[in-house]
Amino acid sequence: MEKIVKPYTVLTGLYDNLMEYVDYEGWSEYILDIIDEYEIDTNSVLELAAGNYKLYQFLRGNFPLHIVSDLSLNLVKTFHERGDKSVCCDMKSLPFNTKFEFIYCTFDSINYLLTEEELFFAFNEVSKVLKNDGVFTFDASLENNSINNVKELNRKGKYLNYDYSQISEYNVEDKIHTNKFIISNDNENYIEIHRQRVFHFVDYFRILDDAGLRVIDCFDTFTFDNASPDSERAQFIVGKI
Ligand SMILES: C[S@@+](CC[C@H](N)C(=O)[O-])C[C@H]1O[C@@H](n2cnc3c(N)ncnc32)[C@H](O)[C@@H]1O
């Protein structure tokens, strides 16, 4: 009998394996390039939805105040076990009194917000904790990413004492990309269902504006070339209105 658990419960133990194809060092260099390009002050920096803190490994030590956070308690606990501190919080309800000069959120995390209302709540929270001249950057996975790459996400694997299979589907009608993970671990079977919303490129501009934020630039992620609705992944560089 399989037990259905919340995203990033059992998957936490598999995270390193699932993400081993991702060049986090290159990704961290892109974040640092954005900071340089826009001459962003980085005395106070916040990472939202930090996952298994892969980027943090490369960015730690760069900023005097560097707070990392994620919704998954299991991911946060794993991080604490390694001796670091982070905050377990939902980006739709941020628990910070301080304001940040730079806020970043990477790798499709924003797509975990499933409705326009949720996206607005998150942007509104960012707006509240971003300094007036601060910068927020996030990437969003767009429809071409789901359409072009869905096949590669159908996979099976073994890692440590885990056996898993991932079933990935994109529903063009409701714009939801679902990743179902069936995981066996120590004779227990689990299912995690990860649902991500693929918003249209232009929706981001409108919802950011509603939340008191403006798009300074929007690039094809990992480049400084302008993004378009045909891009697979768009990197938003955002300031306050
Ligand atoms: C695809 S992972 C990316 C993690 C990390 N940024 C990386 O680059 O590896 C998505 C992350 O978003 C987090 N997440 C999903 N919804 C969230 C929310 N509402 N608030 C904060 N974090 C959230 C998940 O717990 C997960 O760690």
The ligand as a Tripos MOL2 file, in Angstrom:
@<TRIPOS>MOLECULE
LIG
   27    29     1     0     0
SMALL
NO_CHARGES

@<TRIPOS>ATOM
      1 C1         12.2560   22.5090   -7.8720 C.3       1 LIG1
      2 S1         12.6640   22.8580   -6.1940 S.3       1 LIG1
      3 C2         13.9350   24.0810   -6.4140 C.3       1 LIG1
      4 C3         14.7340   24.2890   -5.2030 C.3       1 LIG1
      5 C4         15.9630   25.1630   -5.3000 C.3       1 LIG1
      6 N1         15.6290   26.5480   -5.5790 N.3       1 LIG1
      7 C5         16.9510   24.6310   -6.3110 C.2       1 LIG1
      8 O1         17.3600   25.4100   -7.1940 O.co2     1 LIG1
      9 O2         17.3370   23.4560   -6.2160 O.co2     1 LIG1
     10 C6         11.2580   23.7740   -5.6280 C.3       1 LIG1
     11 C7         11.3290   24.1830   -4.1720 C.3       1 LIG1
     12 O3         10.2530   25.0940   -3.9180 O.3       1 LIG1
     13 C8          9.8040   24.8940   -2.5950 C.3       1 LIG1
     14 N2          8.4650   25.4790   -2.4950 N.ar      1 LIG1
     15 C9          7.3440   25.0920   -3.1220 C.ar      1 LIG1
     16 N3          6.3120   25.8890   -2.7840 N.ar      1 LIG1
     17 C10         6.8080   26.8100   -1.9340 C.ar      1 LIG1
     18 C11         6.2360   27.9130   -1.2240 C.ar      1 LIG1
     19 N4          4.9270   28.2030   -1.3460 N.pl3     1 LIG1
     20 N5          7.0220   28.6620   -0.4210 N.ar      1 LIG1
     21 C12         8.3510   28.3660   -0.2900 C.ar      1 LIG1
     22 N6          8.9500   27.3250   -0.9250 N.ar      1 LIG1
     23 C13         8.1920   26.5620   -1.7400 C.ar      1 LIG1
     24 C14         9.8540   23.3840   -2.4310 C.3       1 LIG1
     25 O4          9.8250   22.9760   -1.0840 O.3       1 LIG1
     26 C15        11.1640   23.0650   -3.1560 C.3       1 LIG1
     27 O5         12.2520   23.0720   -2.2710 O.3       1 LIG1
@<TRIPOS>BOND
     1     1     2 1
     2     2     3 1
     3     2    10 1
     4     3     4 1
     5     4     5 1
     6     5     6 1
     7     5     7 1
     8     7     8 2
     9     7     9 1
    10    10    11 1
    11    11    12 1
    12    11    26 1
    13    12    13 1
    14    13    14 1
    15    13    24 1
    16    14    15 ar
    17    14    23 ar
    18    15    16 ar
    19    16    17 ar
    20    17    18 ar
    21    17    23 ar
    22    18    19 1
    23    18    20 ar
    24    20    21 ar
    25    21    22 ar
    26    22    23 ar
    27    24    25 1
    28    24    26 1
    29    26    27 1
@<TRIPOS>SUBSTRUCTURE
     1 LIG1         1 GROUP 0 **** ****
